[in-house]
Amino acid sequence: MGKRKLELTRVPTDRGATKWRKIRKGKPYYFWGKYEDCVVRWHQKLVELEAEEKPAEGYHQGLVRKMNEWKRSHADEWKAMGGTVDDDDISDEKKCRLLWYGISDAGRQVWLERFREMAKPSHVPTTAATASQFLKLQKAEVELGTISAGRYDTLQRCVNHFAKFVGGATSISKINGATLQAYYTHLTEEKKANEWSIDYTSIFLIVAKQFTRWAYKTDLIENLPRNLSDLQFEIKPRKVPTLEIPEVQTLLANAIDRTKMFLLLMLNCGFTQKDISDLQPSEVDWVGGRITRKRSKHKEDDAPEIQYPLWKETFALLKQFGNQKGGRVLTNEKGGALKTEELGKGKLRKVDNIAVAYHRLCVKLKHQGLITKKKPLKLLRKTSPSLLATQPEFVNCSLLFLANSVRGVAYKHYIAPSQATFDRAVIWLGQQFGVNTI
């Protein structure tokens, strides 16, 4: 294999630290420290540089552009004078010249004074620079383990989308209620144009509001927009998607033993791929056939610790493939985690051995004509509590099964079932799927 092509050039130094250089448009930029960290800082710098660059434009086009910038940044004042904040056409130099000289001499002097005020240096950072700082803090949270790499990836995508809409060179202090309202409208248009789901579109707005609150709390925005709480996309309650029992049985009957074990853990214990990957030997009763644990995402909060009785088939496969000592019960062939998310050079890198195994199973079944399409793996863990909810005796067990934090309307009058009732519910589940439970 050839050597990896580096994005930055290492510069010799006698200071003992590593120095890296990037030349862009003839100008050098220097960074100190580890290569990967310097690449991230360079990309953050590049965002700022690109945001500040503007295409060449004629003299009168520049004047009209500045007029538009002033109108947007002084929207309330401009509306009070009877003006509108719609952009004037700056695509044609001749039109811009006519527009500029269509104003009285006194009016042009007023605009020139406004331009001089706009040109005064400001100590308030740009939106692009603020977004970079926000993401830098969020990346530190990943390293501390407070948020996942996947969550950071979502924040990065959404914050950069919002910053691009606002304008990277725009002062962060200019973000206000009108900005958020315009962004809401923009997202509505993007949803329609790109056929985004309402859930996906909503994430962009939620993160934009999170970013705005953070900017306010750090004194970068003087006033919190009054419409911050009002702007939201309505997500109507939907029926929880699940698999039919025959579909589950088809998957179990045709999976190789290792893949079957993954599927059974999802059905038997409501586990996600992350839960399976993080399962520790100390959480398994290797004699009695039980797993006692909190879900991985709720390790630090008030979510309940659940004791799941394992079906006979689940327990047998877990003993066959699992490690009864060490850090993880189940690992990949190299001894690593089955599911990982990590940041490399500012990008999210995902590894999910369980999803890969499930994909291979579905490809085989589709080729054999046993299924028509691959359904999401997460439907397996949703199927079990949905089945429990159909039985009056096990309704409370369905809430406990997924081991979520006991908050919200669903838990207002919640009474936790006894362990004996929960055991009966889980055994009943296995019987519905035709699994050997006892």
N, C-alpha and C positions, 0 to 999 in steps of 0.2 A: 504493500500500500504506500502511496505517496504521502508526503508530509501534509498536515492540515494547513490550509491557507489562512493566515492570520488576518484579521480585519484591521488590527493596529500594528504599528511597527515599534519594536523594542529599541529604546535609545540607551546607549551606554552611559553610565553615571558612576561617580566615585562616592556617592552618598550612602551606598549600601542598600537603597531601596530600588524597586523596579519602576522604570519610567517608560510610558508608552506615548506614541505620537500618532496623530491622524491629520493628514493634510487635506483640506477641502477648499477648492477654489483658490489655491495658492497660499492659504493661511494655515499655519500649524496650530493644533490644539494638543495640549499635553495633559496626561493623567498619571497619577502615582498609585501604585498598589497592585493587587492581583489582576491578572489579565481579564478574567470574567467580570470582575467588578468594574473595571475600566471600560469594558465594552458596554455595559449597562449605562454608565455615566455618559459615554459618548452618544449613545442613542437618545438619551434624555436631552443632551445638548443639541443634537441634530433636530429634535422636535422644535426646540426654541428657535434655532436658526431658520428653519423652513417657515415657521410661523411668522417670523419677522421680515422675511423676504417678500417683496411685492413685484409683480411684473412691471416692465417699463410702461409708462403711460405718458400721454401728452400733458402739457401744462394745464390746460383748462379741464381735462379729465381729472387731474390730480386735485384741482380746486373743488370740483363737484363731489369727488369721493370724500374729501374732508368735510364738505357740507353734510353729506349723508352720515358720516361718523358722528358729527356733532349732534345731528337730529336724533340718532339712536341713543346716544349717551345722555341727552337732555330731552327725552321723550315727553315728559310731563310739561316742561317749560315750553317746548315747541308746540304742543297741542293747545296750550293755553293761549298761544299767539295766533291760533287758527290754522296752524300748519298740519301736515300729515307726515308720518314717519316712513312712508313708502319710498324705496330707493328711486332716485332719478336715473335715467338712462345714461350710463357713462361709457357705452361701447363705441360712441362716435365722437371724435374730437370737435367736429363742427357743431353738433348739437350742444355739447358742453359749453362751447364758446358763446353760442347764442343765449344759453341759459344764464351764464355768468353776466353777460352784458345786458341781459334783460332786467337786471336788478339796478336800482338807482345808485348813484355814486355814494350816497350816505349809507345805503344798504350794504354795498360792497365793503365799506370801511368797517361796518359792524361785523361782517363775516371775517374780515382779515384780523380783527381784534380777537374774535373767537378762535381763529386758527393759532394765533400767538399763544393764547391761553392753553390750548391743547398741546402745543409743542413744548411747554415747560416741563422740565424733568420731573418725574414722579418717583417716589420711593416705594410706591405700591407695586408689587410684582405683577407680571402678566399672567393671564390664565394658563398659558402653557407652562410657565415656570412653577406656578402654584400646583398644577396637576402633577408635575414631576416630583415636587416635594411631598405631596399627599401620597403618591404611589411609593415613594421611598420609605415613608413611615409604614405603609401597609406591608411592604416587603420585609421590614424589620419584624413585623408581627408574625409573618410566616416563619422566620428564623426562630422566633420565640415559641412557636407552636400555638399561638393564639388563634390564627386563622389558617386555613389550608391553602396549598398552592393553587388549587382549583378556584377557590374564592378570590385569591389575588388576581388570577387570570381574568375573571369576570370583572373585577373592579378596574383593572387596567384597560380592558376593552371599552367599558362603558364611560369611564372618566375621559379617556382620549376622544371618544365620540362626542361627548358634551363639549370638551375644550375646542374641538375642531369647529363645532357649530357656533360657539360663542365668538371664536376667533382667537388664535393663540397669542396674538400681540395685544389683544384687548386687556385693559387693566382688570384685574380680578374684582376690584371695588365697584365695577360697573354692573355686576350681576345683580339683578333685582327681580321683582315679580313679573315684569314684562318679559324679561329674558326667559324665565321658566315657562311662562305661558306660550311664548313663541316656540320653545323647545318641545313642549307638549304637542303643539300643532305639527311641528316637524316630524315627531315620532309617529303621529297618526298617519301622515303622508307616507313615511317610510314603511310602516306596517302594511299599508295597502299595496305599495309598489313592489315590496320584496316578499309579500305574503308571509309576514312574520306572525307568529301566534300572539295572542293577547298576553300570555305569560311572559314570553321572551321580550316583547315590547315594554312591558311593565318594569322589567329589571333595569332598563336604561334610565327610566324616570326615577326609580327608587335610588339608584346610585347617584344620579345628578343631584337629588335632594340631600343625600348623605354628604356629598362633596360640598354642597352649599352650606349645610349646617356646620361642617368642620371649618370652612373658611370664615364663617361668622364667629365661631368660638375662638378662633385664633386671631380675631380682630382684623381680618383682611377685608371683611364686608361690614359696613357700619350698621346696617339694619337687616334683620332677617325678613325675607319676603313674606308678606302677609298671606299669600296664597299657597304657601309651602305645603300645608296640610290638606288643602282643598284639591290640589291637582293629583289625580290618580286615575288609573284605568280600572274600570269595573270588571272584575273577574267573577263571573257567575258560577255558583256551585254546580259541579258536574258529577255525574255518577262515576264512582271510582272504577277504572278499567281493571278487569281481572281476566284470568284464563278459565275456560270451562274445564270441568273435571276430566273429560276425555282427552283434552289437549295436554293436561298435566301427565296423565297416564301414558300418552304417546311419548312424551319427552323422557320419562323415567324408564320406560320399557326399552328404549333404543340407545340410551346413553351408556358409554363405557363407565366402569365402576367409579373412577376418580371424578368424572363429570357428574355422575349420578349423586355422589356424595355432596357436591356443591349445591345441587338442586334441592336435595333433601334438607340440608341445613337452612336453606331459604324458606322452605315450606314448614319445616318442623319448628324453627326458632325465629322466623321473620328476619333473618340476617341479610344485610347487604354484602356486596363483595368486600367492602372495607371491614365489616364485622368479622367475616370469615378470615380475612388476611390477618387481622389483629388478635384473633383468638389465642389465648395463652394456656399452657398446660395446667396452670393452677386454677383456671376457671372451669376445668372439666373434672367431674367425678368419674374417674376411670374404672371404678368398681360398680357404683350405683347407676351409671349411665345418665348423668345430668350435666347441664351447662348452667352456670350461675354467673351472670355478668350484666353490666350496663352496655348499652350501645356505644360504639366508638365515638360518635359525635356528641354524646352526652356524658362523657367521663367526668367532667368538672361541674355539672349542674345538678339540679334536683330530680333528674329522671330516676325512675325506680331501678333497682337491681332485680333482675328477673331470673327465676330458676325454671329452666325448661326440662321436662322429662324427654329423653331422646327415644325415638322409635327404635325398635330392635335393629332394623336395617340401617338406620342412620348411625347408630352407635358402633355397629360392626364395621362399617366402612371407615368411620373416624379412627377406630383402633388400628385398622389395616394401613391407612395412609398417614395418620397423624403421629406427631412426636410427643411422647409423654414427658419429656424433659426439654429444657432449652427456652428460648424466647418466644417462639411461635409454634403452634400445633401444626400448621400447614404452611409449607413454603414451596417455592418453585424448584426446578431441577438444580439450580445453583445455590439453593439454601436461602434465597432472598424472599422478600415479601411478595405475595401474590398480586397485590394491588399497590401501586405507588403513584404519587403525583409530586413532581419536583420542578423547580425553576432552573432553567439553564440558559444563560445569555438572555434573560428577560422573557423567555418563552416557556410555556408549560409543556412538560413532557409527562405523558401518562403511560403506565404499564398496567394492564389488567388481564392476568392469565385466566381468570374465571370467565370473563366476557369472551375471550378468544375461544375457550373450550366450548362455551355455549354456541358461539357462532358456527364452529365446525359441526356441531350436532345438528343445527338447523339447516345448514347446507346439505348435509347427508339426508335428512328427512325430506327436504324439498326435492332433492334429486330422486328419491324413492317415491315421491308423490304422496307422502303421508301428511305433509302440511303444504299450504299454498304460499304462506309468507312467514318471515321471521317476526315474532312479536317481542317487544322489549323484555329483557331479562327481569327488570324490576317488578313486572306483573306477578311473578311467582310469590314474592313476599306480601303482595297486596291481596292475593287470592285467599290465603289462609284466614286473616282476620275478617274478610268479607263473608266467608262461609260461617265463621263463628257468630257473626252478627245476625245470621238468619235463625239462630236458635235462642229462644228466650232465656234458657238456662245459662247460656254462654255469652250474652251480650257484653257484660262487663269484662269478660275475658278477652274479647276482641280489642278493647281499648288498651288493655295491659299488654297484649301480645307483642305489639311493635315497640314496646319499652320507650315510648316518647315521654318528654317532660309533661308532668301532670298539670297543665295549665289550659286555659281557654274554656269556651262554652261547653265543649263536649265533656269536660270534667267537673262542671259546676255541682252536679249532684252525684258525682261518681263515688261508688263504694267498691273498694278493691275486693276481688273474690278471694276465697281461701285458697291455699296451695292445693288442697285436695280437689276443689272445683276446677282449678286451672289445669291440674294434671288430667282430669277426665276430659276437659275440653281439647287438650292437645292430642290425647289418645283417639278421641272421636274424629279429629281432623285426619289423622293418618288412615283411619278406616275408610273415610270418604275417598281418599286417593288410592285405596287398594294396597297400602303399604303394610308390610309385616311389622306390627307395632309392639307386640308382646313376645 
